[in-house]
Amino acid sequence: MSQRVQVVLSDPIALQLRELAARGDTPHSTLAAQFVASEIARAIKNGHVRPLRSAPVLADANSGERPPWLEPYGGDPEWRQQMWGAIVALRGRYPHHLDALKDKWWTDESTLETLSALAIWRAELDETRQDPRDELAFQTQLNDYAQLLRQKSGGVTKTWKPGATPPEWAGD
Protein backbone atom coordinates (compact mmCIF):
# COMPACT_ATOMS: atom_id res chain seq x y z
CA MET A 1 0.00 0.00 0.00
CA SER A 2 1.24 3.46 -0.83
CA GLN A 3 0.15 6.94 0.06
CA ARG A 4 0.45 10.14 -1.88
CA VAL A 5 2.17 12.87 0.13
CA GLN A 6 2.58 16.43 -1.01
CA VAL A 7 5.94 18.03 -0.19
CA VAL A 8 6.82 21.66 -0.76
CA LEU A 9 10.40 22.32 -1.85
CA SER A 10 12.16 25.60 -2.34
CA ASP A 11 12.75 26.49 -6.00
CA PRO A 12 16.52 25.74 -5.94
CA ILE A 13 15.99 22.33 -4.31
CA ALA A 14 13.15 21.47 -6.70
CA LEU A 15 15.39 22.38 -9.65
CA GLN A 16 18.20 20.16 -8.36
CA LEU A 17 15.75 17.31 -7.81
CA ARG A 18 14.52 17.62 -11.40
CA GLU A 19 18.11 17.64 -12.71
CA LEU A 20 19.02 14.54 -10.73
CA ALA A 21 15.86 12.78 -11.85
CA ALA A 22 16.51 13.66 -15.51
CA ARG A 23 20.03 12.19 -15.29
CA GLY A 24 18.63 8.90 -14.04
CA ASP A 25 15.68 8.99 -16.40
CA THR A 26 13.41 8.76 -13.36
CA PRO A 27 10.32 10.81 -12.57
CA HIS A 28 11.21 13.46 -10.02
CA SER A 29 8.40 12.28 -7.70
CA THR A 30 9.88 8.77 -7.68
CA LEU A 31 13.34 10.09 -6.87
CA ALA A 32 11.90 12.27 -4.08
CA ALA A 33 10.16 9.23 -2.60
CA GLN A 34 13.46 7.31 -2.71
CA PHE A 35 15.23 10.16 -0.90
CA VAL A 36 12.55 10.30 1.79
CA ALA A 37 12.67 6.51 2.27
CA SER A 38 16.45 6.65 2.52
CA GLU A 39 16.33 9.35 5.18
CA ILE A 40 13.71 7.47 7.18
CA ALA A 41 15.86 4.33 7.04
CA ARG A 42 18.79 6.37 8.33
CA ALA A 43 16.65 7.78 11.17
CA ILE A 44 15.63 4.24 12.14
CA LYS A 45 19.25 3.08 12.05
CA ASN A 46 20.29 5.98 14.27
CA GLY A 47 17.49 5.28 16.73
CA HIS A 48 15.52 8.48 16.10
CA VAL A 49 12.37 6.55 15.22
CA ARG A 50 11.32 2.97 15.90
CA PRO A 51 11.05 0.61 12.95
CA LEU A 52 7.60 -0.37 11.80
CA ARG A 53 6.61 -3.97 12.35
CA SER A 54 4.99 -5.74 9.50
CA ALA A 55 1.76 -7.53 10.27
CA PRO A 56 2.37 -11.21 10.98
CA VAL A 57 1.20 -13.63 8.36
CA LEU A 58 -0.96 -16.07 10.26
CA ALA A 59 -2.22 -18.18 7.40
CA ASP A 60 -1.60 -18.32 3.70
CA ALA A 61 -4.85 -17.15 2.14
CA ASN A 62 -4.21 -19.31 -0.92
CA SER A 63 -3.27 -22.49 0.94
CA GLY A 64 -6.69 -23.15 2.43
CA GLU A 65 -5.15 -23.22 5.90
CA ARG A 66 -7.07 -21.66 8.73
CA PRO A 67 -5.60 -19.29 11.30
CA PRO A 68 -3.98 -21.16 14.21
CA TRP A 69 -6.78 -20.32 16.65
CA LEU A 70 -9.34 -22.09 14.47
CA GLU A 71 -9.50 -25.87 14.25
CA PRO A 72 -8.34 -27.11 10.85
CA TYR A 73 -11.09 -28.10 8.43
CA GLY A 74 -12.21 -31.66 8.95
CA GLY A 75 -11.21 -31.66 12.62
CA ASP A 76 -7.84 -32.35 14.15
CA PRO A 77 -7.43 -34.23 17.45
CA GLU A 78 -3.85 -32.96 17.85
CA TRP A 79 -4.99 -29.33 17.46
CA ARG A 80 -7.75 -29.95 20.02
CA GLN A 81 -5.29 -31.45 22.50
CA GLN A 82 -2.82 -28.58 22.09
CA MET A 83 -5.54 -25.94 22.26
CA TRP A 84 -7.06 -27.51 25.36
CA GLY A 85 -3.67 -27.33 27.06
CA ALA A 86 -3.17 -23.72 25.95
CA ILE A 87 -6.59 -22.69 27.26
CA VAL A 88 -6.03 -24.51 30.56
CA ALA A 89 -2.70 -22.65 30.84
CA LEU A 90 -4.43 -19.35 30.04
CA ARG A 91 -7.02 -20.03 32.77
CA GLY A 92 -4.21 -20.90 35.18
CA ARG A 93 -2.34 -17.71 34.37
CA TYR A 94 -5.42 -15.47 34.57
CA PRO A 95 -7.77 -17.24 37.00
CA HIS A 96 -9.64 -14.11 38.05
CA HIS A 97 -10.22 -12.99 34.47
CA LEU A 98 -11.63 -16.34 33.39
CA ASP A 99 -13.38 -17.37 36.61
CA ALA A 100 -16.85 -16.75 35.10
CA LEU A 101 -16.25 -19.16 32.23
CA LYS A 102 -19.23 -21.52 31.99
CA ASP A 103 -18.79 -25.25 32.14
CA LYS A 104 -18.79 -26.85 28.68
CA TRP A 105 -17.63 -23.58 27.09
CA TRP A 106 -16.21 -25.59 24.18
CA THR A 107 -19.74 -26.25 22.92
CA ASP A 108 -20.16 -22.54 22.13
CA GLU A 109 -18.23 -21.69 18.96
CA SER A 110 -17.79 -18.01 19.79
CA THR A 111 -16.36 -18.77 23.23
CA LEU A 112 -14.11 -21.47 21.80
CA GLU A 113 -12.76 -19.18 19.09
CA THR A 114 -12.25 -16.28 21.51
CA LEU A 115 -10.40 -18.40 24.07
CA SER A 116 -8.32 -20.02 21.35
CA ALA A 117 -7.42 -16.61 19.91
CA LEU A 118 -6.46 -15.32 23.36
CA ALA A 119 -4.33 -18.42 23.99
CA ILE A 120 -2.54 -18.07 20.65
CA TRP A 121 -2.05 -14.33 21.21
CA ARG A 122 -0.61 -14.96 24.69
CA ALA A 123 1.79 -17.58 23.31
CA GLU A 124 2.94 -15.20 20.55
CA LEU A 125 3.49 -12.43 23.09
CA ASP A 126 5.54 -14.74 25.29
CA GLU A 127 7.64 -15.96 22.38
CA THR A 128 8.16 -13.03 20.05
CA ARG A 129 6.83 -9.61 20.98
CA GLN A 130 9.06 -6.91 22.36
CA ASP A 131 6.75 -3.91 22.13
CA PRO A 132 5.03 -3.26 25.47
CA ARG A 133 2.02 -1.88 23.63
CA ASP A 134 1.28 -5.41 22.42
CA GLU A 135 1.12 -6.55 26.04
CA LEU A 136 -1.11 -3.63 26.97
CA ALA A 137 -3.45 -4.42 24.08
CA PHE A 138 -3.66 -8.06 25.18
CA GLN A 139 -4.38 -7.11 28.79
CA THR A 140 -7.07 -4.65 27.71
CA GLN A 141 -8.74 -7.27 25.55
CA LEU A 142 -8.52 -9.85 28.34
CA ASN A 143 -10.14 -7.39 30.78
CA ASP A 144 -12.91 -6.66 28.29
CA TYR A 145 -13.53 -10.37 27.76
CA ALA A 146 -13.56 -11.04 31.52
CA GLN A 147 -16.23 -8.38 31.92
CA LEU A 148 -18.27 -9.90 29.08
CA LEU A 149 -18.03 -13.35 30.67
CA ARG A 150 -19.29 -11.99 33.97
CA GLN A 151 -22.19 -10.25 32.25
CA LYS A 152 -23.12 -13.37 30.27
CA SER A 153 -22.82 -15.72 33.23
CA GLY A 154 -25.67 -14.04 35.10
CA GLY A 155 -27.08 -16.76 37.35
CA VAL A 156 -24.84 -19.57 36.13
CA THR A 157 -23.94 -21.70 39.08
CA LYS A 158 -21.61 -24.13 37.34
CA THR A 159 -18.37 -22.61 36.15
CA TRP A 160 -15.59 -24.45 34.40
CA LYS A 161 -12.94 -26.14 36.48
CA PRO A 162 -9.86 -26.87 34.36
CA GLY A 163 -8.82 -30.47 34.15
CA ALA A 164 -8.18 -33.29 31.74
CA THR A 165 -9.49 -33.00 28.23
CA PRO A 166 -13.14 -34.13 28.24
CA PRO A 167 -13.90 -37.04 25.91
CA GLU A 168 -16.46 -35.04 23.92
CA TRP A 169 -13.82 -32.40 23.20
CA ALA A 170 -11.04 -34.84 22.37
CA GLY A 171 -13.29 -36.77 20.01
CA ASP A 172 -12.72 -40.05 21.83
N, C-alpha and C positions, 0 to 999 in steps of 0.2 A: 504494500500500500504506500502511496506517495501523497504528499500534500503540496499544493502550490503556495509559495510564500513570496510576498512582494518585499523586495529590499531596495532601499534608496541609496544610490551611490553618488558621490560628488562627480562632477563632470570629468576631471582628470582621471579618476579611478575607473570610471565607466569606459573611457576611451582606451585605457591600458587593457582593461578586460576584453574589449572588442578586438584589440590588436592581438592579444595572446590567443584568443579563440580563433581568429582568422588564420594564424600560423598553424594551428593544429587542425584546421578544417572542422571545428567543433562549434556548435551554437553557443553563443556567449552565456545563455542561461544554464546550459549543461555544465560549462566550465565553472560558473559561479557556484553551482550546486556541489561540484567536486571540491572546490576550495572550502566551502562551508563544512562539508563532511570531514575533510582533512583536519580542519581546525577543531572540530568537535572531538575527533579521535585523539588529537593531541591533548585536549583538555581532560579527557578521560584518563589518558596515560599519565598525566601529571597530577591526577587526583582532584581536579577542580570540579568535576561532576561525576556522579556514579554511572557506571555503564548500565544500559538498558538490558533487561533480561528478556529473552524471547519466550513466548508462551510455550509450555511443554507440550509435546505431541503425545497425547495419551493413547490414541488409536489411529491406525491408518484408515482413513475414510474409504479407501478403495479396497482394503483387504477383507472387509466384512467382519473384522474383529470389533468387539464391543469394548467400551472403556473398562478399565480394571475393576470398577466398583459394581459393574453389572455382570451377572452370571452369563457365561458364554451361551450362545444359542444351542439348544438341544440339551442343556443341563451339563453340569460338570461336578462330580462328587469331590474332586480335589479342590476346586475353587470354593465349594461350600465349606469344606473342612478348614481351609485357610481363612476364609472370611469369618467363620464362626470364631476361630481363635483370635482374629484381629478385633472383632467386636467385643468379645469377652475381655480382651486386654484394654480396649477403650473404656469399657464399663469399670474395670478395675482402676484405671488411671483417673477417671472422672466419676467416682461413685455418686457424688451429690448432684451432678448435672444429669445423670441418666437414671436416677433413683425412681422416677415416675414411669419408667418404661414398662408397658403392659406385658404380662406373660403372653407367650406365643406371638410376639411382635413380628416374627418372620413370616407370618401368614398375611401380613399387610404389606403389599408391594412398596408403597411409598415409604413406610418406616424402614423396610429392608434396604431400599436404595439409599435413603438418607444416612442410615448408620454405616452402610458399606462405604459411601462416599466420605463420611467423616473418618472412618478407619484408614482408608487409603490416603486421605489428606494428611492425617496425623503421621502415618508412616513416612510419607514423602518429606514432611517437615523435619522429622527426626533424622532422616538420611541425607537430605540434600540442601535444604534451604538455609540461607545465611542472613536473609533480610528480616529484621525483627517485625516488620510490618506484616509479613506472612503469618507469623505467630499471632499477632494481634487480630488479624482477620479471622484466623481459625478460632481463637478464643471468643470473639464476638459472635461468630456463627454458632458455636457450641452453646453459649449463653442463650441465644435466641431459641435454639432448638430445645434446650432444657425448659424454657418458659412455655413453649408450645406443648411439650409433653405434659407438663403440669396442668395446663389448661384442658387438654384433651382427656386426661385421666379422670377428671371429675370425681365420681364416686367409686372408681375402680379399687377394689380391695386386694386384688391379686397382681402384684408386680413381679417382674422377671427377676429370678435369682440365677445368676450365671452358674453354669455347670457344664457337664459333658454335652456333647452335641446330641440333640434329641433325634431319635430314629426317623421321625417324619421330615426333619430337616436334612439329615444325611442321605436320605433316600434308601435306607436299609429296609 
